[in-house]
Amino acid sequence: MEIVMCFVIGFLFMAAVYLMLSKSLLRVIIGTGLLSHGAHLLILTMGGLGGSAPPVVSPGVTDYADPLPQALILTAIVISFGVTAFFLVLAYRSYQELETDNMNLMRGTEDHD
Amino acid sequence: MINLLLFPILLPFFFAMILMLFPKKLFLQRAVSIVALLTTIVSSGILLLKVKTDGIQAITLGSWPAPFGISMVSDMLSVLLVLSSTIIALFVVWYSFSSIGKERESFFYYPGILFMLTGVNGAFTTGDIFNMFVFFEVLLMSSYLLIVLGGEKVQLRESIKYILVNVISSALFVITVAYLYSVVGTLNMADISLKIAEINQPGIITVIAILFLLVFGLKGAIFPLFFWLPSSYAAPPIPVLALFGALLTKVGVYAIMRTYTLFFTHDQGYTHDLLMILSILTIVAGCIGALAYFDVKKIIIYNIIIAVGVILFGASRMTETALMGSVFYLIHDIIIKGALFLLIGIIIAITGTSNLRKMGGLIKTYPMLGWTYLIAAFGLAGIPPLSGFIGKLLIVQGGFEAGNVWGSIFILASSLVVLLSVMRIFIYAFWGEPGEIKELDSKQFRNLFTPTLILVGISVLYGVGSEWIVPYMSDAADVMYNPSKYIQAVLGGA
């Protein structure tokens, strides 16, 4: 199971890097979304998959699931949700103001000094 | 009063929430944010004395015993940084009254600053590595607000890059924490240190150490990762720039110092030597940038990068002298960078340009400003009685003690370049033929100049009075040098 997860995570990272290297701002934002998905799955995998019982102490159970990665992922999801929302609004606002969503046209400073 | 160490985090947070209720009432916004910062300074001052007399303060949230609950830990290093960050925030807010403009003030500018202070103080205080990530995000979210507030074209363009870089580094942070958790199975920083010592730092931990260096290096702008910093920091208005330049990179530097003195101390031949080489390259890159530009903002911004290199060189040497020098220089740099950015803000307000070639002759019309700038510039370069000197002296001495003659020589040479770069501003802006001067009415000039002058005064006091500050600094270095004290304070009571 871990091997499958590794491939999924690797694929997500690959897609994220590909998208973030493109010129269109919207693709870049989707790339950051995929990157955070990959990171969240990585936390889950790194915490160790398996553990059949819920993490509540009960008699006769030894194989608990690790509750910590889930708490971490929940926190990280909320944060990346907020950042992505902000980023999308910023992208729209700067598209209005700069009249382009092409990252190539956004480089450099105004006076090139 | 063990909860005392939460006050510098909770007070700005609480007041920022209150401020969001009435964004349009300017007088109340200003008054409440000053009250918020003053109470935060008082509480962190009391905390400083408490840490000085009673040693490291620790608390676990919800009273879960130490390795399971989230710990907040205030040792001397973190409380010193909390205090100086809050002081800088106070002066920046004071300066903002007459420089940031009503539009920004009535659009959640002050809540933004207070939320950022919440994140900064939290990141300095936390004793849990994932909690540190959360506080990083708190300060980053507010910094996104501050960098884009105003919506000028250049701000929008640069904040996209700033946010993108920080989103990537945050994702890397999560990934690194996940790897660390899979190896040691804990998130409490004291416990991580113990567990790594138990397994004697195998190769995978060294890999994680380098990943942490990448993550915090992106925030703290070390050598190959500083590329985003100069243009992003030049975009927002001066008070925001001063706040970013004084605080944000220092959080990254603090995180590197904390992880590299607490966790990854068993393979110093690899990790710490790499850190040393990178810090020297950071200094070189910063020096090139500081001499290359004719834009006053850019010159001081590249001086941030030089300072990051100097501090990390001290941290990488791991002798008690070098660590003490690093702490000294870290606090000095927070104060003096804040003061310098505010000073060049006044220069830009008077001349109406940030291009050095178009300035000149300011010493005739604004002599006080000129001499204050000169003192601040000497302080930055480390001319003896001023504040930069003692930190650099200790770092260089620590470098010699550890047998790194060349590293220390680089630090000494960099001081000359720093002096040259800031004196260039003095010569171009204050000497020579008077250039164009936008008449700044004397009331506004006074309002801008008073907080700046007091801040420069604080930095002079910090240098001249270093005799009284040394005990605090040596306490801070002592905890970094002997991580067992930190571990004892967090886990011992449980």
Chai-1 contact restraints between the chains, C-beta under 6 A:
chainA,res_idxA,chainB,res_idxB,connection_type,confidence,min_distance_angstrom,max_distance_angstrom,comment,restraint_id
A,T32,B,V167,contact,1.0,0.0,6.0,A-B,restraint_1
A,L35,B,A171,contact,1.0,0.0,6.0,A-B,restraint_2
A,S36,B,A171,contact,1.0,0.0,6.0,A-B,restraint_3
A,A39,B,A171,contact,1.0,0.0,6.0,A-B,restraint_4
A,A39,B,V174,contact,1.0,0.0,6.0,A-B,restraint_5
A,A39,B,I175,contact,1.0,0.0,6.0,A-B,restraint_6
A,L42,B,I175,contact,1.0,0.0,6.0,A-B,restraint_7
A,L42,B,A178,contact,1.0,0.0,6.0,A-B,restraint_8
A,I43,B,A178,contact,1.0,0.0,6.0,A-B,restraint_9
A,M46,B,A178,contact,1.0,0.0,6.0,A-B,restraint_10
A,M46,B,S182,contact,1.0,0.0,6.0,A-B,restraint_11
A,L72,B,F130,contact,1.0,0.0,6.0,A-B,restraint_12
A,A76,B,V174,contact,1.0,0.0,6.0,A-B,restraint_13
A,I79,B,E137,contact,1.0,0.0,6.0,A-B,restraint_14
A,V83,B,V167,contact,1.0,0.0,6.0,A-B,restraint_15
A,F87,B,I163,contact,1.0,0.0,6.0,A-B,restraint_16
A,S94,B,L156,contact,1.0,0.0,6.0,A-B,restraint_17
A,E97,B,K153,contact,1.0,0.0,6.0,A-B,restraint_18
A,E97,B,L156,contact,1.0,0.0,6.0,A-B,restraint_19
A,M106,B,R157,contact,1.0,0.0,6.0,A-B,restraint_20
A,D113,B,F294,contact,1.0,0.0,6.0,A-B,restraint_21
A,D113,B,D295,contact,1.0,0.0,6.0,A-B,restraint_22
